[in-house]
Amino acid sequence: MLVKWMRCTVVDRRGFERGQRRWAGLLGEPGFRGQGGGWGRSGNDIVHLFGFWESRAFYDSFMARSHDRLHAAQLGTYTDLRVRLFEFRFEVKAGFRPVFTDADLLRVAHCRVRPERAEHYTLMQEKVWNPAMAGSPGMLRGVFAQAHAEDEFLVLSMWDSTAEHGKYRTERVERLALRAQTGADVTAVAGDVIDIEPSWTV
């Protein structure tokens, strides 16, 4: 499964939101699995969107045929668009589905890892971080994915409330990072907490 992460800064909120509803047209696309996102808390006008496709081939076909038509309504409503593609590696919690309708909050972490530590980083995600997140009340599901550049990873988790995500952050993150030797693996980490906008879910 292919995971597409889009991040941009919105300059025309009303126009952007109107254009965003046009992406409902994705529903008829072969290989499309789901899309959702919302407003990031790192800045007033930051938007994050996540799309899921069965394979890179289906995605490339969509980009060649239908993307520009759907995208036309949003031209000029945002700046600083960044798009990254990742390949699904494994679930953060069993039963992952690219569904956003029951989630209130997303947490995205984008990590760059020392190439010689990528295998260790992946193992620690599977053995340390995933069980901790999966065992947290309010954590619904998540995905761990890797870019073609082998040192770049994405962790996306879906939560049912801000309060539950806050408990996990406060109680566990520092201890888990020490146990997983995250400091030795990771050269840079960026992320955001995202309030889901239900009308953008496809």
Backbone as CSV, one residue per row, in Angstrom:
resi,resn,N_x,N_y,N_z,CA_x,CA_y,CA_z,C_x,C_y,C_z
1,MET,0.845,-1.196,0.000,0.000,0.000,0.000,0.882,1.247,0.000
2,LEU,0.471,2.228,-0.782,1.194,3.492,-0.880,0.525,4.522,0.027
3,VAL,1.347,5.266,0.768,0.853,6.341,1.638,1.378,7.663,1.096
4,LYS,0.480,8.593,0.843,0.846,9.921,0.347,0.583,10.943,1.439
5,TRP,1.620,11.712,1.774,1.500,12.764,2.791,1.650,14.118,2.100
6,MET,0.643,14.948,2.249,0.647,16.290,1.674,0.582,17.312,2.803
7,ARG,1.450,18.299,2.731,1.462,19.378,3.723,1.542,20.699,2.978
8,CYS,0.717,21.672,3.387,0.762,22.977,2.733,0.338,24.070,3.703
9,THR,0.563,25.301,3.307,0.125,26.472,4.063,-1.006,27.131,3.293
10,VAL,-2.152,27.259,3.917,-3.346,27.782,3.251,-3.360,29.311,3.323
11,VAL,-3.614,29.944,2.186,-3.690,31.408,2.127,-5.118,31.897,1.859
12,ASP,-5.988,31.015,1.416,-7.401,31.340,1.179,-8.220,30.200,1.765
13,ARG,-8.573,30.345,3.035,-9.199,29.233,3.756,-10.531,28.827,3.127
14,ARG,-11.363,29.789,2.809,-12.682,29.448,2.261,-12.531,28.748,0.906
15,GLY,-11.651,29.300,0.049,-11.441,28.684,-1.255,-10.822,27.301,-1.150
16,PHE,-9.893,27.136,-0.215,-9.254,25.833,-0.031,-10.283,24.795,0.406
17,GLU,-11.096,25.157,1.386,-12.082,24.199,1.898,-13.120,23.855,0.833
18,ARG,-13.494,24.829,0.037,-14.442,24.558,-1.048,-13.813,23.588,-2.056
19,GLY,-12.555,23.834,-2.396,-11.857,22.946,-3.312,-11.627,21.570,-2.735
20,GLN,-11.424,21.504,-1.422,-11.151,20.217,-0.792,-12.320,19.249,-0.948
21,ARG,-13.506,19.782,-0.948,-14.681,18.913,-1.090,-14.753,18.262,-2.472
22,ARG,-14.073,18.861,-3.455,-14.062,18.282,-4.793,-13.325,16.941,-4.833
23,TRP,-12.470,16.703,-3.840,-11.702,15.460,-3.835,-12.573,14.233,-3.552
24,ALA,-13.846,14.451,-3.296,-14.773,13.304,-3.208,-14.739,12.499,-4.500
25,GLY,-14.286,13.140,-5.601,-14.155,12.438,-6.869,-13.155,11.302,-6.847
26,LEU,-12.326,11.242,-5.812,-11.388,10.131,-5.670,-12.098,8.785,-5.520
27,LEU,-13.325,8.813,-5.051,-14.028,7.560,-4.751,-14.165,6.644,-5.955
28,GLY,-14.180,7.195,-7.153,-14.310,6.346,-8.330,-12.993,5.871,-8.905
29,GLU,-11.877,6.227,-8.268,-10.566,5.919,-8.839,-10.116,4.494,-8.508
30,PRO,-9.671,3.725,-9.513,-9.156,2.378,-9.247,-7.966,2.433,-8.286
31,GLY,-7.993,1.578,-7.277,-6.884,1.479,-6.338,-6.915,2.465,-5.200
32,PHE,-7.861,3.403,-5.199,-7.942,4.382,-4.107,-8.535,3.721,-2.869
33,ARG,-7.906,3.957,-1.701,-8.350,3.310,-0.463,-8.938,4.282,0.556
34,GLY,-8.545,5.552,0.518,-9.078,6.504,1.487,-8.191,7.723,1.607
35,GLN,-8.790,8.841,2.054,-8.025,10.062,2.268,-8.671,10.878,3.380
36,GLY,-7.838,11.548,4.167,-8.349,12.405,5.219,-7.244,13.276,5.771
37,GLY,-7.633,14.196,6.617,-6.651,15.090,7.230,-7.339,16.259,7.883
38,GLY,-6.573,17.331,8.103,-7.145,18.482,8.782,-6.089,19.542,9.056
39,TRP,-6.390,20.370,10.037,-5.537,21.508,10.384,-4.506,21.104,11.419
40,GLY,-3.233,21.385,11.119,-2.163,21.080,12.052,-2.081,22.110,13.165
41,ARG,-1.628,21.672,14.305,-1.503,22.578,15.449,-0.175,23.329,15.477
42,SER,0.711,23.026,14.529,2.006,23.701,14.493,1.899,25.114,13.927
43,GLY,0.771,25.437,13.307,0.563,26.774,12.754,-0.885,26.946,12.356
44,ASN,-1.377,28.174,12.371,-2.799,28.421,12.137,-3.270,27.981,10.759
45,ASP,-2.379,28.013,9.773,-2.803,27.776,8.396,-2.154,26.540,7.778
46,ILE,-1.641,25.649,8.616,-0.987,24.430,8.137,-2.021,23.319,7.977
47,VAL,-1.998,22.679,6.811,-2.890,21.548,6.536,-2.050,20.310,6.244
48,HIS,-2.492,19.179,6.772,-1.902,17.875,6.458,-3.005,16.980,5.903
49,LEU,-2.711,16.287,4.801,-3.629,15.323,4.218,-2.883,14.022,3.947
50,PHE,-3.581,12.904,4.113,-2.979,11.589,3.917,-3.885,10.773,3.000
51,GLY,-3.303,10.303,1.891,-4.039,9.477,0.952,-3.447,8.079,0.899
52,PHE,-4.278,7.094,0.668,-3.856,5.690,0.643,-4.294,5.051,-0.669
53,TRP,-3.339,4.357,-1.294,-3.565,3.694,-2.572,-3.070,2.255,-2.487
54,GLU,-3.709,1.372,-3.246,-3.326,-0.038,-3.205,-1.897,-0.254,-3.673
55,SER,-1.444,0.565,-4.623,-0.087,0.390,-5.140,0.375,1.674,-5.820
56,ARG,1.669,1.751,-6.068,2.224,2.893,-6.785,1.679,2.959,-8.212
57,ALA,1.437,1.810,-8.826,0.919,1.794,-10.197,-0.455,2.452,-10.281
58,PHE,-1.352,2.138,-9.344,-2.672,2.779,-9.330,-2.537,4.280,-9.111
59,TYR,-1.662,4.658,-8.198,-1.458,6.082,-7.912,-0.923,6.822,-9.140
60,ASP,0.078,6.249,-9.793,0.659,6.894,-10.971,-0.388,7.048,-12.081
61,SER,-1.251,6.065,-12.217,-2.309,6.138,-13.223,-3.267,7.285,-12.910
62,PHE,-3.636,7.419,-11.640,-4.504,8.527,-11.227,-3.843,9.882,-11.503
63,MET,-2.564,10.009,-11.167,-1.864,11.277,-11.374,-1.831,11.648,-12.860
64,ALA,-1.700,10.656,-13.714,-1.620,10.919,-15.149,-2.982,11.264,-15.757
65,ARG,-4.065,10.753,-15.154,-5.387,10.909,-15.768,-6.255,11.988,-15.110
66,SER,-6.463,11.886,-13.801,-7.544,12.633,-13.152,-7.103,13.706,-12.171
67,HIS,-5.849,13.665,-11.731,-5.423,14.551,-10.649,-5.642,16.025,-10.978
68,ASP,-5.205,16.461,-12.140,-5.240,17.893,-12.456,-6.668,18.432,-12.486
69,ARG,-7.603,17.628,-12.933,-9.013,18.054,-12.969,-9.555,18.282,-11.566
70,LEU,-9.258,17.363,-10.644,-9.732,17.516,-9.268,-9.018,18.650,-8.549
71,HIS,-7.757,18.828,-8.879,-6.920,19.805,-8.189,-7.201,21.236,-8.610
72,ALA,-7.798,21.428,-9.786,-7.947,22.768,-10.370,-8.664,23.737,-9.437
73,ALA,-9.637,23.235,-8.676,-10.431,24.120,-7.814,-9.627,24.709,-6.664
74,GLN,-8.477,24.122,-6.353,-7.683,24.606,-5.218,-6.482,25.444,-5.633
75,LEU,-6.262,25.619,-6.906,-5.119,26.405,-7.359,-5.194,27.817,-6.783
76,GLY,-4.077,28.282,-6.234,-4.016,29.629,-5.683,-4.500,29.769,-4.255
77,THR,-4.970,28.682,-3.641,-5.485,28.773,-2.267,-4.457,28.375,-1.217
78,TYR,-3.257,27.938,-1.636,-2.231,27.495,-0.694,-0.848,27.759,-1.278
79,THR,0.161,27.688,-0.399,1.560,27.792,-0.810,2.346,26.684,-0.127
80,ASP,3.600,26.563,-0.514,4.549,25.674,0.182,4.056,24.236,0.265
81,LEU,3.553,23.719,-0.858,3.089,22.331,-0.870,4.280,21.386,-0.835
82,ARG,4.219,20.423,0.065,5.226,19.362,0.131,4.501,18.024,0.052
83,VAL,4.943,17.198,-0.867,4.330,15.875,-1.052,5.405,14.816,-0.891
84,ARG,5.123,13.815,-0.072,6.049,12.696,0.087,5.273,11.386,-0.029
85,LEU,5.913,10.403,-0.652,5.311,9.085,-0.843,6.070,8.054,-0.021
86,PHE,5.320,7.161,0.613,5.895,6.127,1.463,5.226,4.793,1.150
87,GLU,5.988,3.721,1.331,5.438,2.375,1.190,5.102,1.816,2.572
88,PHE,3.901,1.282,2.690,3.460,0.642,3.930,4.442,-0.461,4.334
89,ARG,4.879,-0.429,5.601,5.731,-1.500,6.128,4.947,-2.410,7.074
90,PHE,4.290,-1.829,8.078,3.450,-2.626,8.965,2.498,-1.733,9.754
91,GLU,1.533,-2.375,10.382,0.549,-1.666,11.202,1.175,-1.255,12.525
92,VAL,0.671,-0.171,13.081,1.036,0.185,14.449,0.129,-0.552,15.429
93,LYS,-1.092,-0.799,15.034,-2.046,-1.574,15.826,-2.792,-2.477,14.852
94,ALA,-3.079,-3.687,15.272,-3.679,-4.675,14.370,-4.979,-4.165,13.775
95,GLY,-5.207,-4.507,12.523,-6.456,-4.186,11.860,-6.485,-2.816,11.217
96,PHE,-5.317,-2.346,10.738,-5.296,-1.008,10.133,-6.188,-0.943,8.902
97,ARG,-6.979,0.121,8.845,-7.769,0.463,7.665,-7.598,1.964,7.440
98,PRO,-7.506,2.424,6.202,-7.359,3.854,5.945,-8.699,4.577,6.061
99,VAL,-9.254,4.556,7.284,-10.560,5.136,7.579,-10.364,6.236,8.624
100,PHE,-11.017,7.375,8.426,-10.834,8.525,9.310,-12.110,8.898,10.072
101,THR,-13.231,8.245,9.774,-14.517,8.719,10.273,-14.681,8.588,11.781
102,ASP,-13.973,7.681,12.434,-14.120,7.508,13.878,-13.009,8.189,14.661
103,ALA,-12.091,8.875,13.972,-10.955,9.513,14.640,-11.215,11.007,14.810
104,ASP,-10.632,11.562,15.863,-10.747,12.983,16.153,-9.423,13.697,15.904
105,LEU,-8.341,12.911,15.968,-7.000,13.481,15.997,-6.030,12.568,15.255
106,LEU,-5.081,13.162,14.540,-3.983,12.423,13.929,-2.672,12.903,14.531
107,ARG,-1.722,11.983,14.622,-0.363,12.356,15.009,0.559,11.838,13.931
108,VAL,1.361,12.735,13.338,2.312,12.326,12.316,3.720,12.611,12.819
109,ALA,4.592,11.644,12.610,6.014,11.809,12.912,6.798,11.441,11.654
110,HIS,7.661,12.340,11.236,8.485,12.144,10.045,9.929,12.082,10.514
111,CYS,10.558,10.935,10.352,11.888,10.710,10.909,12.907,10.431,9.822
112,ARG,14.051,11.060,9.961,15.214,10.709,9.140,16.183,9.949,10.032
113,VAL,16.665,8.832,9.519,17.411,7.869,10.318,18.784,7.651,9.693
114,ARG,19.784,7.459,10.542,21.111,7.112,10.027,20.995,5.807,9.230
115,PRO,21.494,5.784,7.990,21.304,4.598,7.141,21.742,3.302,7.814
116,GLU,22.853,3.347,8.538,23.348,2.126,9.182,22.493,1.719,10.384
117,ARG,21.577,2.614,10.813,20.714,2.334,11.963,19.260,2.073,11.553
118,ALA,18.990,2.065,10.238,17.602,1.930,9.781,16.982,0.609,10.220
119,GLU,17.758,-0.453,10.165,17.223,-1.757,10.576,16.894,-1.763,12.066
120,HIS,17.780,-1.183,12.882,17.520,-1.108,14.322,16.309,-0.225,14.611
121,TYR,16.233,0.909,13.922,15.098,1.816,14.109,13.773,1.107,13.811
122,THR,13.745,0.361,12.697,12.530,-0.368,12.321,12.178,-1.421,13.363
123,LEU,13.175,-2.124,13.852,12.939,-3.142,14.875,12.387,-2.519,16.154
124,MET,12.941,-1.380,16.559,12.469,-0.713,17.777,11.053,-0.173,17.605
125,GLN,10.719,0.255,16.392,9.344,0.692,16.142,8.386,-0.472,16.369
126,GLU,8.811,-1.643,15.892,7.955,-2.829,15.988,7.870,-3.369,17.409
127,LYS,9.005,-3.355,18.132,9.068,-4.023,19.430,8.821,-3.101,20.626
128,VAL,9.082,-1.805,20.477,8.960,-0.880,21.609,7.812,0.115,21.405
129,TRP,7.882,0.885,20.316,6.899,1.951,20.126,5.503,1.416,19.812
130,ASN,5.419,0.445,18.895,4.097,-0.034,18.489,3.289,-0.624,19.640
131,PRO,3.870,-1.519,20.451,3.077,-2.046,21.570,2.635,-0.965,22.546
132,ALA,3.484,0.046,22.763,3.117,1.124,23.679,1.935,1.925,23.140
133,MET,1.992,2.257,21.855,0.878,3.006,21.266,-0.376,2.150,21.185
134,ALA,-0.211,0.899,20.771,-1.367,0.012,20.623,-2.074,-0.219,21.947
135,GLY,-1.314,-0.179,23.044,-1.899,-0.391,24.360,-2.478,0.849,24.998
136,SER,-2.398,1.977,24.310,-2.896,3.235,24.867,-4.388,3.384,24.587
137,PRO,-5.185,3.602,25.636,-6.620,3.848,25.406,-6.785,5.060,24.491
138,GLY,-7.654,4.926,23.548,-7.903,6.046,22.646,-7.109,6.001,21.362
139,MET,-6.076,5.158,21.295,-5.332,5.019,20.044,-6.069,3.992,19.185
140,LEU,-6.562,4.420,18.027,-7.416,3.568,17.208,-6.624,2.643,16.292
141,ARG,-5.657,3.204,15.553,-4.860,2.423,14.602,-3.774,3.327,14.050
142,GLY,-2.849,2.714,13.330,-1.768,3.514,12.773,-0.990,2.723,11.741
143,VAL,-0.058,3.425,11.098,0.733,2.817,10.037,2.175,3.305,10.142
144,PHE,3.099,2.383,9.868,4.527,2.679,9.797,4.934,2.471,8.346
145,ALA,5.529,3.497,7.741,5.830,3.439,6.305,7.222,4.000,6.048
146,GLN,7.801,3.601,4.918,9.179,3.963,4.576,9.232,4.528,3.162
147,ALA,9.993,5.605,3.006,10.177,6.194,1.685,11.183,5.377,0.886
148,HIS,11.250,5.646,-0.419,12.236,4.951,-1.251,13.650,5.278,-0.798
149,ALA,13.852,6.515,-0.319,15.122,6.838,0.339,15.105,6.087,1.669
150,GLU,16.004,5.157,1.851,15.867,4.188,2.935,15.995,4.785,4.329
151,ASP,16.396,6.070,4.403,16.584,6.670,5.717,15.406,7.545,6.137
152,GLU,14.263,7.442,5.467,13.127,8.330,5.722,11.881,7.506,6.049
153,PHE,11.248,7.817,7.189,10.129,7.018,7.682,8.974,7.921,8.109
154,LEU,7.783,7.346,8.076,6.567,8.035,8.506,5.826,7.151,9.494
155,VAL,5.415,7.749,10.601,4.543,7.065,11.557,3.285,7.908,11.692
156,LEU,2.151,7.333,11.322,0.866,8.024,11.413,-0.043,7.246,12.355
157,SER,-0.552,7.927,13.367,-1.475,7.279,14.294,-2.769,8.072,14.392
158,MET,-3.866,7.347,14.603,-5.205,7.932,14.696,-5.715,7.744,16.122
159,TRP,-6.292,8.817,16.680,-6.726,8.837,18.079,-8.171,9.294,18.172
160,ASP,-8.854,8.814,19.212,-10.260,9.209,19.329,-10.462,10.492,20.117
161,SER,-9.391,11.004,20.774,-9.550,12.266,21.497,-8.200,12.881,21.822
162,THR,-8.186,14.186,21.976,-6.984,14.904,22.378,-6.538,14.468,23.761
163,ALA,-7.491,14.261,24.660,-7.156,13.902,26.042,-6.382,12.595,26.104
164,GLU,-6.820,11.587,25.352,-6.144,10.296,25.389,-4.752,10.388,24.780
165,HIS,-4.612,11.134,23.686,-3.288,11.315,23.098,-2.372,12.035,24.075
166,GLY,-2.900,13.007,24.793,-2.105,13.754,25.768,-1.581,12.877,26.885
167,LYS,-2.378,11.929,27.338,-1.930,11.005,28.394,-0.748,10.169,27.915
168,TYR,-0.853,9.662,26.698,0.235,8.854,26.153,1.513,9.680,26.062
169,ARG,1.410,10.897,25.560,2.588,11.743,25.400,3.253,12.014,26.742
170,THR,2.459,12.381,27.710,3.004,12.801,29.001,3.663,11.650,29.736
171,GLU,3.017,10.503,29.737,3.452,9.409,30.591,4.610,8.597,30.020
172,ARG,4.726,8.511,28.700,5.542,7.431,28.185,6.668,7.807,27.229
173,VAL,6.588,8.923,26.567,7.467,9.147,25.429,8.948,9.164,25.809
174,GLU,9.309,9.885,26.864,10.728,9.965,27.218,11.290,8.595,27.584
175,ARG,10.541,7.846,28.358,11.000,6.515,28.774,11.148,5.582,27.573
176,LEU,10.191,5.638,26.663,10.252,4.790,25.473,11.430,5.161,24.581
177,ALA,11.697,6.445,24.457,12.805,6.894,23.606,14.138,6.374,24.125
178,LEU,14.298,6.351,25.435,15.535,5.813,26.019,15.649,4.320,25.740
179,ARG,14.559,3.614,25.945,14.576,2.163,25.750,14.864,1.801,24.292
180,ALA,14.322,2.592,23.358,14.484,2.299,21.929,15.774,2.860,21.348
181,GLN,16.556,3.579,22.162,17.809,4.207,21.693,17.536,5.124,20.493
182,THR,16.437,5.863,20.584,16.016,6.706,19.468,17.079,7.744,19.113
183,GLY,17.748,8.273,20.111,18.770,9.287,19.868,19.912,8.785,19.002
184,ALA,20.210,7.493,19.087,21.288,6.916,18.278,20.842,6.627,16.846
185,ASP,19.549,6.467,16.650,19.018,6.099,15.330,18.661,7.307,14.474
186,VAL,18.054,8.307,15.096,17.370,9.374,14.366,18.253,10.615,14.251
187,THR,18.345,11.160,13.038,19.085,12.411,12.827,18.166,13.623,12.856
188,ALA,16.904,13.446,12.521,15.949,14.552,12.541,14.546,13.984,12.663
189,VAL,13.714,14.683,13.411,12.313,14.280,13.523,11.450,15.534,13.486
190,ALA,10.387,15.468,12.702,9.414,16.552,12.627,8.037,15.922,12.711
191,GLY,7.092,16.690,13.181,5.761,16.110,13.279,4.733,17.163,13.603
192,ASP,3.522,16.698,13.768,2.430,17.606,14.087,1.285,16.782,14.663
193,VAL,0.442,17.476,15.395,-0.842,16.935,15.835,-1.900,17.623,14.990
194,ILE,-2.820,16.845,14.445,-3.749,17.337,13.426,-5.184,17.106,13.874
195,ASP,-5.958,18.176,13.892,-7.387,18.066,14.182,-8.105,17.720,12.884
196,ILE,-8.732,16.557,12.874,-9.375,16.073,11.648,-10.538,16.968,11.263
197,GLU,-10.593,17.274,9.974,-11.727,17.999,9.395,-12.621,16.961,8.698
198,PRO,-13.761,16.603,9.330,-14.563,15.493,8.801,-15.012,15.687,7.354
199,SER,-15.257,16.919,6.936,-15.760,17.139,5.583,-14.699,16.853,4.517
200,TRP,-13.447,16.672,4.915,-12.389,16.367,3.950,-12.175,14.874,3.784
201,THR,-12.834,14.070,4.583,-12.630,12.630,4.533,-13.295,12.043,3.288
202,VAL,-12.516,11.227,2.576,-13.033,10.579,1.364,-12.944,9.068,1.572
